[in-house]
Amino acid sequence: MLTNNEKRIIENTMESQILASPSGINTRTLMRAVHRILHTRIPNMNMHHIAGILSWVYKSYGHHFLVRTPGYSIIV
């Protein structure tokens, strides 16, 4: 289980990665990038945590999907 502080770190990192890709970013690429950036800082984090926070970021920051299909989505 992650602490609220760790969740906010993941959220902020994810949002900065999305904003760094103005033409959109593949959600799998985004999750791998967040994991790569933070895996040493938050060692108990896994892809399930990141996917859950992706859902939160998507709703809270007003992002939308350019493409939304099973296994392949682009978020902007």
Secondary structure, DSSP 8 states (H G I E B T S, - for coil): ---HHHHHHHHHHHHHHHHT-TT-EEHHHHHHHHHHHHTTTSTT--HHHHHHHHHHHHHHTT--EEEEETTEEEE-
